[in-house]
Amino acid sequence: MLEPEQDLSAFVDQAAMLIGLPIPAEYRQEVIDNFERIGAIAQLVTEFPLPEDTEIAPIFEP
């Protein structure tokens, strides 16, 4: 996961360039802030411990 703000800022710039999505200067910091929030939420999910005997469901049914 990208920890330092500098890396996240570079990620946003590179990802935007890669997909051809210009981010106006007045929105750039807000985009970076949202990626920080996404990272915090993702960390909660990825750090959640699962028992070793957990099996992946072949079909998801809500």
C-alpha positions as CSV (number, residue, x, y, z in Angstrom):
1,M,0.0,0.0,0.0
2,L,1.2,3.5,-0.7
3,E,1.9,5.2,2.6
4,P,3.7,8.5,2.0
5,E,1.7,11.4,0.5
6,Q,4.4,11.8,-2.1
7,D,3.8,8.3,-3.5
8,L,0.1,8.7,-3.5
9,S,0.3,12.0,-5.3
10,A,2.6,10.4,-7.9
11,F,0.2,7.5,-8.2
12,V,-2.8,9.8,-8.9
13,D,-0.8,11.7,-11.5
14,Q,0.5,8.6,-13.2
15,A,-2.9,6.8,-13.1
16,A,-4.7,9.8,-14.6
17,M,-2.1,10.1,-17.3
18,L,-2.3,6.3,-18.1
19,I,-6.1,6.3,-18.5
20,G,-6.1,9.7,-20.3
21,L,-8.2,11.5,-17.5
22,P,-7.0,15.0,-16.9
23,I,-7.6,16.1,-13.3
24,P,-8.0,19.9,-13.0
25,A,-5.6,21.5,-10.6
26,E,-8.5,22.6,-8.3
27,Y,-9.6,19.0,-7.8
28,R,-6.3,17.2,-7.6
29,Q,-5.9,17.4,-3.8
30,E,-9.4,16.2,-3.3
31,V,-8.7,13.2,-5.6
32,I,-5.5,12.4,-3.5
33,D,-7.5,12.8,-0.3
34,N,-10.1,10.3,-1.6
35,F,-7.4,7.8,-2.4
36,E,-6.1,8.1,1.1
37,R,-9.6,7.3,2.4
38,I,-9.9,4.4,0.0
39,G,-6.6,3.1,1.3
40,A,-7.7,3.3,4.9
41,I,-10.9,1.4,4.1
42,A,-9.0,-1.2,2.1
43,Q,-6.6,-1.7,4.9
44,L,-9.5,-2.7,7.3
45,V,-10.6,-5.3,4.8
46,T,-7.1,-6.7,3.9
47,E,-6.0,-6.9,7.6
48,F,-9.2,-8.8,8.7
49,P,-8.1,-12.2,9.9
50,L,-9.7,-15.2,8.3
51,P,-9.5,-18.8,9.6
52,E,-7.1,-21.0,7.7
53,D,-10.0,-23.4,6.7
54,T,-12.0,-20.7,5.0
55,E,-12.9,-21.7,1.5
56,I,-13.7,-19.4,-1.4
57,A,-17.3,-19.5,-2.6
58,P,-17.5,-20.6,-6.3
59,I,-20.6,-18.5,-6.8
60,F,-21.5,-15.3,-5.0
61,E,-25.2,-15.1,-4.1
62,P,-26.3,-12.1,-2.1
